[in-house]
Amino acid sequence: MPSTEPPAAPPTEPARHRRPADLPDRIRHYIDGSHVESIDGDTFDVLDPVTNQTYVRAAAGKKADVDAAVAAARRAFDEGPWPRMLPRARSRILHRVADIVESRDARLAELESFDSGLPITQALGQARRAAENFRFFADLVVAQADDAYKVPGRQINYVNRKPIGVAGLITPWNTPFMLESWKLGPALATGNTVVLKPAEFTPLSASLWAGIFEEAGLPTGVFNLVHGFGEAAGDALVTHPRVPLISFTGESSTGQMIFANAAPHLKGLSMELGGKSPAVVFADADLDAAIDATIFGVFSLNGERCTAGSRILVQRQVYDEFVERYAAQARRVVVGPPHEASTEVGALVHPEHYDKVMGYIEIGKTEGRLVAGGGRPEGFGTGNYVAPTVFADVAPDARIFQEEIFGPVVAITPFDTDDEALALANGVRYGLAAYVWTNDLRRAHSFSQAVEAGMVWLNSNNVRDLRTPFGGVKASGLGHEGGYRSIDFYTHQQAVHVTLGEGHNPTFGKARTPTVTDVAAVADE
Ligand code: NAD
C-alpha cells in the first residue's frame, strides 16, 4: 500500500518543518491542454523558504514556449467555443472552478504555505478568497447590462461588448494563487483566452490551475501557463504581437519596464504596483482597535502585502502611548513555521528577499528608534525568518519611510495637525491604500478625500468589497480593476450606430451647394 506519510526529512531539515505529501517531481508548463517541458529543456530551482533548499525544478519558459502558448490561446479564441458561449454557460464552468477550489482549500493552503512561507491559516483564507474571486466574476457577467442610447426617431446606438483575445497575465509571489485568480476570473468570465506567467519564486500553486480547469470543463487551449523568469517568459508575453492586453501585478520598477516594452505594440495595460501606505491615527481614535488593525495591517501575510500599512502616522497627544503599546504587542506576534496553526508571521519567500528586508532593517537602525524586533528572531537557525520590527520617530526623508520594504517592518512618525498628517501621508511616490483612524466624521471624510491613495479604509484594516475599484495612484498603479472595471479592462466596447427612418447623409458630388445641415453633419464627426 502506498504510504500517506510525507517523505522523510532530508538530514539538514530543521525540526519544525513539514513537507507536504505528494509534492510534484517537476513543475511544467501547461500549453494547449498538455503539461510540457520547455522547448530547450531548461529548468530553474524552486526553494522552500524554511530550508532554502531546492525542493523541485520548474520549466524555465522562453520566447519559444510563450509563442506556443499564445498560438494555442489564439486558436482557442478564434476557433473554440469559449468566446462564443452564452455568459451563463461560462459562468457555470467558473462556478465549478470555485467549487473545486473551495473543496480543496486545505490542500491548496498547505502547498501555498510550503512554497511561499505564508502562515497556513492566512494561506487558507487566501485560497477561499480565490474561490470567491471566481464566483464574483461568474455572477457579474451573467448580470452584465450594456448601454443603449436613443436619439428619438433617428438612431438607436448600443454597446456591443466583446472579449479582446489572448490576455497575458503576469503575477507576483505574494499570495500567488489568490492574485492569479484575481486576473483569471474576469479575463475568462468575459470570454478571453489566457496565458499566465506566475512568479518564479512560487510556481507550485499556479501549476494546480490546469487540473482544476480541466475538471471544471474549461475548453482546451483557453488556459495556458508558462513558468519562468520575468525577463525571458514575462517579456516574451509583453512584447508578443498577438497578446493585445497585459494585466500585471508586481513592483513599480517592473511596471515601468513593462510599460516601455509594451509601448511599441500599443497594448492595453493594467498595472497594480507597489505601495507604502499610511495608517493615520488621530488622537480621538479608538486606540485599541487602531493598534490591533495596524499590527495586522503590516504583519499579516508576513508583511509581503501590497496594501500593508507600513507607515503609521500618530498624532502627538497619543504618540508615546501608541508607540509603547504597539511595540509591546508587536513583540508578542508569533513568528513560527508556516505550517503551524499558531503562526502569525511565517518565513519570507526567498533568501534574496530576506536579504533585502534585513538590509532595510539595518538602514532603519540608523534612521529611527528601534522599539521591537530588529533582525532574526531567536530560536530560528535556518529559514527566512524576520522578527516583527518597529521603528519609531522615523523622519519623512528616511529610506524606511519612503521605500517599499515588503516585509514585517513598520515606521512610526508623529504629527501635530491634520495638514501635517496629510503632507506626511502624501509625501511618498506611492499611492495605493490609506487607513484613517478617527471618530470625527468631518475630519474622516475630509482627510480621506484629500489623501493620495487609490483606496481608503476608515477605522478598519483592509477589508475588500469586490465591487469597489481596486488600484493605486502615482507609482502604485495605472487603471483600476474591481467589479465592472475589470470587465471593462478585459473587453472591447464597440459602439454600434443604427439609423432609424430616413438616412441623414450629407450629399457630395451632386453639383449643388452644401446645405447647413450637410455641414453640421460633417462637423459632428
Ligand atoms: P516583480 O515586479 O519582481 O515580479 C512580478 C512578476 O513580473 C513576476 O512574475 C516576474 O517574473 C515578472 N517580471 C519581472 N520582470 C519582468 C519583465 N521585464 N517583463 C515581464 N514580466 C516581468 O514583483 P514581485 O517581487 O514578484 O512582487 C512584489 C511586488 O508586487 C511588490 O512591489 C508589491 O507591492 C507588488 N504587488 C502589488 C499589488 C497590487 O495590487 N497593487 C498586489 C500584490 C503585489
Residues whose N, C-alpha, C, O or C-beta is under 5 A from the ligand:
A	BS01	NAD	I170 T171 P172 W173 K197 P198 A199 E200 G228 F229 G230 E231 G234 D235 V238 T249 G250 E251 S252 T254 M257 E272 L273 G274 G275 C306 S476
